[in-house]
């Protein structure tokens, strides 16, 4: 397939290389003027080559195109994958809208209900796929060089409109990742693991992050028994929303085990801590990392807002949002994924497909 990946950070660069190695024609597009990962992008523009330290091998792979030109990137693509922070999805969708063609497919990695932004800004008939999370956990080690830390064995996704599920299935199959079709993009959004672990973990890690001056491994350190109680309390709020929407109420820890391990005889909690101690990335190294700026505003605010709509109490979500907003002196609700910002009519259109 001709695949365009929008976002040249850790995930975008690594998945570009992985899919290119599988034989796809890959265009990698940097979508912002931010200096973040700029040296990596400049290196890729010069060489169109990525060195990958995979779990069991090292290889170099060539990309077909590396560009900043959004129109050039997406015009002829069969599949467009967004690999940018969810904070910036709406703006990018608006920029993409004039260049999209009927029949194209957009994959959000992850989505967090960005389907609403497609309904809000795109008049063209496109298929939307929302994944729960990225299939590969990875980091840029130096310009043009990435390291794969972990690969999911299963990658659940939702499709809108649901009538395009067979088309989406055929596309996802070609990517070469294990996958499972969910009942809705709403289900995929609520099962984004970062809503649960990134938010609790990073907010309660703020003193340790500041004290350690960057020498910190959140997954290894923060999830003590009492902090885990908070994880479970927050997860229960998500579960109550899933129940209200007639979805299977899968706890975070079980969804994590399903994504990460196959034929696993351990308990789900044992599987999580295996990932945390042996496969998780270092960091965050600053309090205002995306673990808070993205996952509070785009994750917890969504949970709280859906809770209000569905008459589900979300005191843990609300408290965490308030704490993060106070600590970082930022109103995360102002630009977060509220029903108002997503568009209630868009959400109702998506909800109408839920059986």
C-alpha positions in Angstrom: 0.0 0.0 0.0 0.9 3.6 -0.3 1.0 4.8 3.3 1.5 8.3 4.6 2.5 8.7 8.3 1.9 12.1 9.7 4.2 12.8 12.6 8.0 12.2 12.7 8.5 11.5 16.3 9.2 8.3 18.1 6.2 6.3 16.9 5.9 7.8 13.4 9.6 7.3 12.6 9.7 3.7 13.9 6.4 2.5 12.4 7.5 4.1 9.1 10.6 2.0 9.1 8.7 -1.1 10.2 6.1 -0.8 7.5 8.7 0.1 4.8 10.5 -3.1 5.7 7.3 -5.0 5.1 7.1 -3.7 1.6 4.8 -0.7 1.8 5.6 2.6 0.1 6.0 5.0 3.0 5.9 8.8 3.0 6.8 10.3 6.4 5.6 13.8 7.0 6.5 16.2 9.8 3.3 18.2 10.4 4.5 20.9 12.8 7.1 23.6 13.0 8.1 22.5 16.5 11.8 21.9 17.0 11.0 18.6 18.8 12.6 15.8 16.9 13.8 18.3 14.3 17.3 16.9 14.1 15.9 13.4 13.5 13.7 14.8 10.7 16.5 16.7 9.0 18.6 13.5 9.0 15.7 11.5 7.5 15.2 14.2 4.8 18.9 13.9 3.8 19.2 10.1 3.8 15.6 8.7 3.7 17.1 5.9 5.8 16.3 4.7 9.3 18.4 2.4 11.4 16.3 0.2 13.6 17.5 -1.6 16.7 14.7 -4.2 16.9 14.2 -6.7 19.7 16.3 -9.4 18.2 18.0 -7.7 15.1 19.3 -4.5 13.7 18.5 -3.3 10.2 18.5 -0.2 7.9 15.5 0.6 5.8 14.7 3.2 3.1 11.6 5.4 3.1 10.0 6.4 -0.2 9.6 10.0 0.8 10.2 12.4 3.7 8.5 15.8 3.5 6.9 18.7 5.3 4.3 19.1 2.5 1.0 17.9 3.8 -0.7 17.9 0.4 2.2 16.0 -1.2 2.0 13.5 1.6 -1.6 12.5 1.6 -3.0 13.1 -1.9 -2.4 9.6 -3.3 -2.2 7.7 -0.1 -4.3 4.6 0.4 -3.9 4.8 4.2 -3.0 7.9 6.3 -1.8 7.2 9.8 -1.7 10.0 12.4 1.2 9.6 14.8 1.0 12.9 16.6 -0.2 13.8 20.1 -3.9 13.8 20.3 -3.9 17.4 21.5 -3.2 18.4 17.9 -5.5 16.1 16.0 -8.3 18.6 15.4 -5.9 21.2 13.9 -4.3 18.6 11.7 -7.6 17.1 10.5 -8.7 20.6 9.5 -5.5 21.1 7.5 -5.9 17.6 5.9 -9.5 18.2 4.8 -8.9 20.0 1.5 -6.6 17.3 0.2 -8.5 14.2 1.2 -10.1 12.0 -1.5 -13.2 9.8 -1.4 -12.4 6.3 -0.3 -9.2 7.1 1.7 -8.7 5.6 5.1 -7.4 7.5 8.2 -5.9 5.6 11.1 -5.5 7.4 14.4 -2.8 5.9 16.7 -4.4 6.3 19.1 -7.7 8.1 18.5 -9.4 9.3 21.7 -12.6 9.9 19.6 -10.9 12.0 16.9 -13.6 10.6 14.6 -15.6 13.5 16.0 -13.1 15.9 14.4 -13.4 14.1 11.0 -17.2 14.5 11.2 -16.8 18.1 12.2 -14.3 19.2 9.5 -14.2 16.7 6.6 -16.9 16.6 3.9 -15.2 13.8 1.9 -16.4 10.2 2.4 -13.5 8.5 4.2 -13.1 5.6 6.5 -11.8 6.2 10.1 -10.0 3.7 12.2 -9.1 4.4 15.8 -6.6 2.2 17.6 -6.4 1.8 21.4 -2.6 2.4 21.3 0.5 2.1 19.1 1.5 -1.4 18.1 5.2 -0.6 18.9 6.7 1.0 22.0 9.9 2.8 20.8 12.3 5.7 21.2 14.5 7.8 18.9 18.1 7.2 20.1 19.8 9.7 17.9 18.9 11.3 14.5 17.9 8.6 12.1 18.2 5.8 14.7 15.3 4.2 16.6 15.1 1.5 19.2 12.1 -0.8 19.6 11.3 -1.5 23.3 8.2 -3.6 23.0 5.7 -4.9 20.5 2.0 -5.5 21.2 0.8 -9.0 20.2 -2.8 -7.6 19.7 -4.0 -4.2 18.6 -7.7 -3.7 19.0 -9.3 -1.0 16.8 -12.7 0.5 16.1 -14.1 1.7 12.7 -16.4 4.5 11.6 -18.7 4.0 9.9 -19.2 0.5 11.1 -20.3 -0.5 7.6 -16.7 0.0 6.5 -15.5 -2.7 9.0 -14.6 -5.2 6.2 -12.7 -2.6 4.3 -10.8 -1.6 7.5 -10.1 -5.3 8.3 -8.5 -5.8 4.9 -6.3 -2.7 5.4 -5.2 -3.5 8.9 -4.4 -7.1 7.9 -1.8 -5.8 5.4 0.1 -3.9 8.2 1.2 -7.2 9.7 0.2 -6.5 13.3 -2.0 -8.8 15.4 -5.4 -7.1 15.7 -9.0 -7.4 16.8 -12.1 -5.4 15.7 -14.0 -3.6 18.5 -17.6 -2.7 18.4 -17.0 1.0 18.1 -14.4 3.8 18.0 -15.8 4.8 21.4 -14.6 1.5 22.9 -11.2 2.0 21.4 -11.0 5.5 22.9 -11.9 4.4 26.4 -9.4 1.6 26.3 -6.5 3.9 25.6 -4.1 2.7 28.4 -2.5 6.1 28.8 -5.8 7.5 30.3 -5.2 5.2 33.3 -1.5 4.7 33.9 0.1 7.8 32.4 -2.2 10.2 34.4 -2.1 8.5 37.8 1.6 7.6 37.4 2.8 11.0 36.3 0.7 13.2 38.6 1.9 11.2 41.6 5.4 11.3 40.3 5.8 15.0 40.1 8.0 15.3 43.3 10.2 12.4 42.2 10.6 13.8 38.6 11.7 17.1 39.9 14.0 15.6 42.5 15.7 13.1 40.2 16.4 15.7 37.4 15.5 13.3 34.7 16.8 10.0 36.2 13.4 8.5 36.6 11.5 5.4 35.4 7.8 6.0 36.2 6.6 2.5 35.4 9.2 0.9 37.7 8.8 3.2 40.6 5.4 4.8 41.1 2.9 1.9 41.1 3.2 0.9 44.7 0.2 -0.9 46.3 -1.5 2.3 47.4 -1.0 4.1 44.1 -2.4 0.9 42.5 -5.6 1.4 44.5 -6.0 4.8 42.7 -5.3 3.1 39.3 -8.1 0.7 40.0 -10.5 3.4 41.3 -9.9 5.4 38.2 -10.3 2.4 36.0 -13.7 1.6 37.6 -15.0 5.0 36.4 -14.1 4.0 32.9 -15.7 0.6 33.4 -19.0 2.2 34.5 -19.0 4.4 31.4 -18.4 1.3 29.2 -21.4 -0.4 30.9 -23.7 2.6 30.3 -22.8 2.3 26.6 -23.4 -1.4 26.5 -19.8 -2.3 25.9 -18.0 -5.2 27.6 -16.6 -3.8 30.8 -13.0 -4.9 30.5 -10.7 -3.7 33.2 -7.5 -1.9 32.2 -5.2 -4.6 33.5 -7.0 -7.3 31.4 -6.9 -5.1 28.3 -3.2 -4.5 28.9 -2.5 -8.3 29.1 -4.5 -8.9 25.9 -2.5 -6.3 24.0 0.9 -7.2 25.3 1.1 -11.0 25.7 -0.3 -14.1 24.0 -1.3 -17.3 25.7 -0.1 -15.8 29.0 -0.7 -18.0 32.1 0.2 -15.3 34.5 -2.4 -13.0 36.2 -3.1 -9.8 34.4 -1.3 -7.8 37.2 1.8 -10.0 36.9 1.9 -9.4 33.2 1.6 -5.6 33.7 4.5 -5.5 36.2 6.6 -7.6 33.8 6.1 -4.9 31.2 6.8 -2.2 33.8 10.0 -3.6 35.1 11.5 -5.1 31.9 10.1 -3.3 28.9 8.9 0.2 29.8 10.6 3.4 28.7 12.5 5.8 30.9 10.8 9.0 32.0 9.0 11.3 32.1 11.8 13.7 32.9 9.8 16.9 33.4 6.4 17.4 35.1 4.8 19.0 32.0 5.4 15.9 29.8 2.7 14.6 27.4 1.8 12.1 30.2 0.0 15.0 31.7 -0.5 17.6 29.0 -1.9 15.1 26.6 -3.4 12.3 28.7 -5.1 14.5 31.2 -6.6 16.9 28.7 -7.5 14.4 26.0 -8.1 11.4 28.3 -9.3 12.2 31.7 -11.3 15.2 30.5 -13.0 12.9 28.0 -13.9 10.4 30.8 -15.2 13.2 33.0 -17.3 14.8 30.2 -18.8 11.4 29.1 -19.5 10.7 32.8 -21.6 13.9 33.1 -23.4 13.1 29.9 -24.2 9.5 31.0 -24.8 10.3 34.7 -21.8 8.4 35.8 -19.9 9.8 38.8 -16.1 10.4 38.1 -14.6 11.8 41.3 -11.2 10.3 40.7 -11.0 11.7 37.2 -12.2 15.1 38.4 -9.7 15.2 41.3 -6.7 14.2 39.0 -7.7 16.9 36.5 -7.9 19.5 39.3 -4.5 18.4 40.7 -2.8 18.4 37.3 -4.3 21.8 36.5 -3.1 23.3 39.8 0.4 21.8 39.5 1.0 23.0 36.0 -1.1 26.2 36.3 -3.1 25.1 33.2 -6.8 24.7 32.7 -6.8 21.3 31.0 -10.6 21.4 30.5 -10.4 24.5 28.4 -8.8 22.7 25.5 -9.6 19.2 26.5 -11.9 16.6 25.0 -15.2 17.9 26.4 -18.5 17.0 24.7 -18.7 20.7 23.7 -15.3 20.6 22.0 -15.9 17.3 20.2 -19.4 18.4 19.1 -22.4 16.7 20.8 -24.0 16.1 17.4 -20.9 14.3 16.2 -20.8 12.1 19.3 -24.5 11.3 18.9 -23.9 10.2 15.3 -21.2 7.8 16.5 -23.3 6.6 19.4 -26.2 5.8 17.0 -24.1 2.9 15.6 -23.7 1.3 19.0 -25.8 -1.8 19.2 
